[in-house]
Structures are given as C-alpha cells and as structure tokens.
Amino acid sequence: MDRSTGFIYRNDGDMRSHEFLLYSLVRGIKPSRVLEIGVRSGVSTFAMTQAISDGQIDCDYHVCDLDPACLCLSPQLPIDVTFHIESSDD
C-alpha cells in the first residue's frame, strides 16, 4: 500500500490486471515492431497481438524466451509471431 495515496497495488505476477493497458498502448502507439522478452502465461502476448489484429497494424512481433513451451502459444494467437528460444541477453 502506498501510504501517501492509500492506493493498494498487488503485484502477485498476474498480468490480467495489465492486459487492457497493454492492449490500449499497442492500439494507440501502432508500433511497427514488438519484442516481448519472457512469456509466463501468455496474457500479455495475447493482449498485444489482439490489439495488432484488431487495429490492422502492420507489425513484426517477436518473442524471446528460454522455454520452448512458449511455442505452443503460436497457433492460438491472432497474428504470426516469431519465437526466439534464447536468453534475453542474446
């Protein structure tokens, strides 16, 4: 809790609380390229790729993760995504 404002913020790793923000940012910014480093549940990936699809944005989307399991997201996403199985330092 931020004592100055009384605002309670829980960051327990649940991206659900941020998905609309990510969706809105992508729709508003209309990026030509996105690089997402690290995928846990895929919530942010789904939100941003849906924004790209809905906004008909011409965008290259790349995901970098060490876990090959993130590849299973690919068929479920509304756009084509390039997956890189490597560390964020690479």
CORJOLIN-V862958 format. One record per residue. N is the residue number from 1. PHI is phi in radians with two decimals (999 if undefined). Layout:
BEGIN
[[N/PHI] [N/PHI]]
END
This chain:
BEGIN
[[1/999] [2/-1.49] [3/-1.15] [4/-1.28] [5/-1.98] [6/1.38] [7/-1.30] [8/-1.73] [9/-2.16] [10/-1.85] [11/-2.01] [12/-1.74] [13/1.51] [14/-1.59] [15/-1.29] [16/-0.98] [17/-1.27] [18/-1.97] [19/-1.13] [20/-1.18] [21/-1.08] [22/-1.08] [23/-1.00] [24/-1.12] [25/-1.06] [26/-1.14] [27/-1.10] [28/-1.35] [29/-1.36] [30/0.95] [31/-1.21] [32/-1.60] [33/-2.63] [34/-2.23] [35/-2.13] [36/-1.83] [37/-1.83] [38/1.58] [39/-2.28] [40/-1.83] [41/-1.74] [42/1.57] [43/-1.06] [44/-1.17] [45/-1.09] [46/-1.09] [47/-1.08] [48/-1.28] [49/-1.22] [50/-1.16] [51/-1.09] [52/-1.11] [53/-1.14] [54/-1.07] [55/-1.49] [56/0.85] [57/-1.55] [58/-1.41] [59/-2.54] [60/-1.59] [61/-2.03] [62/-2.17] [63/-2.12] [64/-2.01] [65/-2.70] [66/-1.41] [67/-1.62] [68/-1.07] [69/-1.09] [70/-1.14] [71/-1.09] [72/-1.18] [73/-1.24] [74/-0.86] [75/-1.16] [76/-1.59] [77/-1.49] [78/-1.33] [79/-2.33] [80/-1.32] [81/-2.21] [82/-1.66] [83/-1.77] [84/-2.09] [85/-1.60] [86/-2.85] [87/-1.35] [88/-1.14] [89/-1.21] [90/-1.31]]
END
